[in-house]
């Protein structure tokens, strides 16, 4: 079992009781080494997943400003082949998006089978920011908990593995990261006065996250609260959680691909016996391979 424990809807969530700086006694070097091993396994598993095309994965990343959503995508998913991975970000809804139900803009980005989709923010913004800033009546955003659960049930029934990560940082760490953005040219593009304004709603956001995690955690779509003050620990435990979630599928994917390979060889052999292709798989007199 990994370090992170999934919250599957049992019990209350109290973010104030969870240490954002927790690192399980590990250090940067040991986590980097362990992450490298997991990355190698993730590369293999994702290749099988993409080739088999039987299962999709949705990874939801949520957190307060500067919690590390972009960094998680850059580091954790560096082991993944880009053709089998998609990233979708959800900011303030456009006028067209706002004229539909709140899930309308999200559903098209759900992963097809064989693909990992990462949501940088997600449908949960409609029970988080919307709640904190009173953008819709209470009865509207509260009804969305059940709607989210139904939506995620639909994805699971369509062979999608769902993992949801709340990147939990301290208010002090957030301040340091926001100040660092002002000093670094490479991250200056992220500067926003709104980030500082949102800090005034820190407690409100925590209460909103606590209720969302409590209400929308299920065994098939669990939330993980990730201590994220240490980026190297964050990367390690998220990679571990992803690998552990996909690992049980590996035997079935390998079995499926073996069956596909046998069927493909049998089909080619029949073609050769019928004179449709020579021993090199080239159709007679065509000058081209049969697959072209």
JOFENRA-V857366 format. One record per residue. N is the residue number from 1. RES is the residue in one letter. PSI is psi in whole degrees, 0 to 359 (none if undefined). OMEGA is omega as a letter, one per 20 degrees, with the letter a starting at -180 (* if undefined). BURIAL is + if it has 24 or more other ideal C-beta (glycine too) atoms within 12 Angstrom, else -. Layout:
BEGIN
<<N,RES,PSI,OMEGA,BURIAL> <N,RES,PSI,OMEGA,BURIAL>>
END
This chain:
BEGIN
<<1,X,144,a,-> <2,X,176,a,-> <3,X,316,a,+> <4,X,137,r,+> <5,X,127,a,+> <6,X,138,r,+> <7,X,115,a,+> <8,X,27,r,-> <9,X,3,r,-> <10,X,115,r,-> <11,X,164,a,-> <12,X,157,r,-> <13,X,127,r,+> <14,X,96,a,-> <15,X,330,r,+> <16,X,343,r,-> <17,X,359,a,-> <18,X,123,a,+> <19,X,115,r,-> <20,X,341,a,+> <21,X,6,r,-> <22,X,137,r,+> <23,X,15,r,+> <24,X,28,r,-> <25,X,5,a,-> <26,X,162,r,-> <27,X,175,a,-> <28,X,316,a,-> <29,X,315,a,-> <30,X,323,r,-> <31,X,321,r,+> <32,X,318,r,-> <33,X,316,r,-> <34,X,322,r,+> <35,X,322,r,+> <36,X,320,r,-> <37,X,316,r,-> <38,X,323,r,+> <39,X,319,r,+> <40,X,319,r,-> <41,X,321,r,+> <42,X,321,r,+> <43,X,315,a,+> <44,X,314,a,-> <45,X,318,a,+> <46,X,325,r,+> <47,X,317,r,+> <48,X,318,a,+> <49,X,314,a,+> <50,X,317,a,+> <51,X,319,a,+> <52,X,321,r,+> <53,X,32,a,-> <54,X,335,a,+> <55,X,139,r,+> <56,X,166,r,+> <57,X,134,r,+> <58,X,123,r,+> <59,X,120,r,+> <60,X,125,r,+> <61,X,120,r,+> <62,X,154,r,+> <63,X,163,r,+> <64,X,169,a,+> <65,X,136,r,+> <66,X,16,r,+> <67,X,338,r,+> <68,X,24,a,+> <69,X,312,r,+> <70,X,318,a,+> <71,X,322,r,+> <72,X,314,r,+> <73,X,315,a,+> <74,X,318,a,-> <75,X,310,a,+> <76,X,318,a,+> <77,X,9,r,+> <78,X,343,r,-> <79,X,358,a,+> <80,X,140,r,+> <81,X,124,a,-> <82,X,331,a,-> <83,X,344,r,-> <84,X,20,a,+> <85,X,137,r,+> <86,X,147,r,+> <87,X,132,r,+> <88,X,133,r,+> <89,X,144,a,-> <90,X,107,r,+> <91,X,207,r,-> <92,X,131,a,-> <93,X,142,r,+> <94,X,165,r,-> <95,X,320,r,-> <96,X,315,r,-> <97,X,319,a,-> <98,X,342,a,-> <99,X,357,r,-> <100,X,178,r,-> <101,X,157,a,-> <102,X,342,r,+> <103,X,353,a,+> <104,X,318,a,-> <105,X,346,a,+> <106,X,317,a,+> <107,X,322,r,+> <108,X,343,a,-> <109,X,1,r,+> <110,X,147,a,+> <111,X,136,r,+> <112,X,164,r,+> <113,X,134,a,+> <114,X,352,a,+> <115,X,146,r,+> <116,X,125,r,+> <117,X,134,r,+> <118,X,126,r,+> <119,X,114,r,+> <120,X,99,b,+> <121,X,171,a,+> <122,X,197,r,+> <123,X,344,r,+> <124,X,343,r,+> <125,X,335,a,+> <126,X,1,r,+> <127,X,9,a,+> <128,X,277,a,+> <129,X,320,r,+> <130,X,321,r,+> <131,X,311,a,+> <132,X,321,a,+> <133,X,13,r,-> <134,X,46,a,-> <135,X,339,r,-> <136,X,161,r,-> <137,X,154,a,-> <138,X,317,a,-> <139,X,336,r,-> <140,X,306,a,-> <141,X,331,r,+> <142,X,326,r,-> <143,X,340,a,-> <144,X,339,r,+> <145,X,310,a,+> <146,X,323,r,-> <147,X,320,r,+> <148,X,316,a,+> <149,X,320,r,+> <150,X,318,r,-> <151,X,314,a,+> <152,X,327,r,+> <153,X,319,r,-> <154,X,316,r,-> <155,X,317,r,+> <156,X,318,r,+> <157,X,343,r,-> <158,X,25,r,-> <159,X,44,r,+> <160,X,128,r,+> <161,X,130,a,+> <162,X,128,r,+> <163,X,132,a,+> <164,X,126,a,+> <165,X,124,r,+> <166,X,116,a,+> <167,X,107,a,+> <168,X,106,r,+> <169,X,160,r,+> <170,X,160,r,+> <171,X,327,r,+> <172,X,318,r,-> <173,X,321,r,+> <174,X,317,r,+> <175,X,315,r,-> <176,X,319,a,-> <177,X,321,r,+> <178,X,320,r,+> <179,X,323,a,-> <180,X,327,r,-> <181,X,328,a,+> <182,X,338,a,-> <183,X,340,a,-> <184,X,124,a,-> <185,X,320,a,-> <186,X,335,a,-> <187,X,5,a,-> <188,X,333,a,-> <189,X,341,r,-> <190,X,352,a,-> <191,X,135,r,-> <192,X,127,r,-> <193,X,333,r,-> <194,X,331,r,-> <195,X,319,r,+> <196,X,323,r,-> <197,X,320,a,-> <198,X,335,r,+> <199,X,334,a,+> <200,X,347,r,-> <201,X,21,a,+> <202,X,308,a,+> <203,X,323,r,-> <204,X,318,r,-> <205,X,320,r,+> <206,X,317,r,+> <207,X,321,r,-> <208,X,318,r,+> <209,X,318,a,+> <210,X,314,a,+> <211,X,322,r,+> <212,X,317,a,+> <213,X,318,r,+> <214,X,317,a,+> <215,X,331,a,+> <216,X,26,r,+> <217,X,127,r,+> <218,X,162,r,+> <219,X,328,a,-> <220,X,348,r,+> <221,X,68,a,+> <222,X,155,r,+> <223,X,144,r,+> <224,X,129,r,+> <225,X,114,a,+> <226,X,114,r,+> <227,X,116,a,+> <228,X,14,r,+> <229,X,326,r,+> <230,X,111,a,+> <231,X,322,a,+> <232,X,326,r,+> <233,X,318,r,+> <234,X,311,a,+> <235,X,320,a,+> <236,X,308,a,+> <237,X,329,r,+> <238,X,317,r,+> <239,X,317,r,+> <240,X,316,a,+> <241,X,320,r,+> <242,X,313,a,+> <243,X,317,a,+> <244,X,329,r,+> <245,X,327,a,+> <246,X,334,a,+> <247,X,318,a,+> <248,X,339,a,-> <249,X,345,a,+> <250,X,313,a,+> <251,X,319,a,-> <252,X,325,r,-> <253,X,317,r,+> <254,X,320,r,-> <255,X,317,r,-> <256,X,315,a,-> <257,X,326,r,-> <258,X,317,r,-> <259,X,320,r,-> <260,X,318,r,-> <261,X,319,r,-> <262,X,315,a,-> <263,X,321,a,-> <264,X,319,r,-> <265,X,322,r,-> <266,X,319,r,-> <267,X,319,r,-> <268,X,321,r,+> <269,X,320,r,-> <270,X,321,r,-> <271,X,318,r,-> <272,X,317,r,-> <273,X,331,r,-> <274,X,0,r,-> <275,X,15,a,-> <276,X,346,r,-> <277,X,147,r,+> <278,X,188,a,-> <279,X,338,r,-> <280,X,6,a,-> <281,X,22,a,-> <282,X,130,r,-> <283,X,135,a,-> <284,X,137,r,-> <285,X,3,a,-> <286,X,330,a,-> <287,X,4,a,-> <288,X,155,r,-> <289,X,148,a,-> <290,X,332,a,-> <291,X,349,a,-> <292,X,none,*,->>
END
